[in-house]
Amino acid sequence: MALIRGRGLGLELMMAGLDFDAALAELRAKLAERPGFYQGSPATAVFGPQRPSDAQVEQLKALLAESGIEFRGVEQAGEELARRRALRPKRETHLSENAKSLVADFAGARADIAERRKRGETSVRRVQPQEKRELPVVTVPDAQVAPPPPGTLYHVGTLRGGQALHHVGNIVVVGDVNPGTELVASGDIVVFGRLLGVAHAGAQGDDAARVYALALHATQLRIATCIAVDEETRNASTEPEVAFVREGRIVIVPFSKAAEEIAQ
């Protein structure tokens, strides 16, 4: 099955190991399910050792053009990973003065261990207690380990059409979220920029989740099981806005009035 996934600033079509005609048909069906969703996105096709023929490349290019997708070219599986590793900056290790002082300590400890082994002693000196004492038995109740709270996913940069962020917890985006992008979080969604894509907060049923954005104009807005926006409660605003659920409907208010409105 052809797989479409976001990569960097575009799309990646995973067709390695698949029959070309079957993969092309599957890709056509996926694009037909969401017409216009990937429009304007660049795409790269990833194949296995057997590269496609020129005619097959032209077929793929024509199919993508029908959906407004820019075809960037063909890669073999593993090429992108090798390229990213080659571009990754090499890290240099710099020890602090305190850390450098430990080098001599470790050297002395290794020499001491070697001498002990030569004498047939254990590597670490054992301290034998002079007398045994019975310690009181203390009964400790079974501990109830609480599950860790959901974390927060931070993304810095603009999200373009075809990209998606799904996370169990909160999502924070520092940048614009363009049309054709999808944000799905079990908690809150916070966008320090324009929110123009699809946003679904409280995706596991939390109707207390909220959506925050400097400019909130989502093409589709969901909180828990509520969909879209109650336009009657929304006024034009030049300040950040907050979306939340009230009486089973989504409303949007300016951030400065959020505390007062949510308390009602």
HELIX and SHEET records of a PDB file:
HELIX    1   1 PHE A   20  GLU A   33  1                                  14    
HELIX    2   2 ASP A   54  GLU A   66  1                                  13    
HELIX    3   3 GLU A   79  LEU A   87  1                                   9    
HELIX    4   4 GLU A   97  LYS A  118  1                                  22    
HELIX    5   5 GLU A  231  THR A  233  5                                   3    
HELIX    6   6 PHE A  255  LYS A  257  5                                   3    
HELIX    7   7 ALA A  258  ALA A  263  1                                   6    
SHEET    1   A 4 LEU A   3  ARG A   7  0                                        
SHEET    2   A 4 GLY A  10  MET A  14 -1                                        
SHEET    3   A 4 PRO A  42  PHE A  47  1                                        
SHEET    4   A 4 GLU A  70  GLN A  76  1                                        
SHEET    1   B 6 GLY A 151  VAL A 156  0                                        
SHEET    2   B 6 GLY A 169  VAL A 174  1                                        
SHEET    3   B 6 ILE A 189  LEU A 195  1                                        
SHEET    4   B 6 VAL A 211  LEU A 216  1                                        
SHEET    5   B 6 GLU A 241  ARG A 246 -1                                        
SHEET    6   B 6 ARG A 249  PRO A 254 -1                                        
SHEET    1   C 5 ALA A 164  HIS A 167  0                                        
SHEET    2   C 5 GLU A 182  ALA A 185  1                                        
SHEET    3   C 5 VAL A 198  ALA A 201  1                                        
SHEET    4   C 5 GLN A 220  ILE A 223  1                                        
SHEET    5   C 5 CYS A 226  ILE A 227 -1                                        
END                                                                             
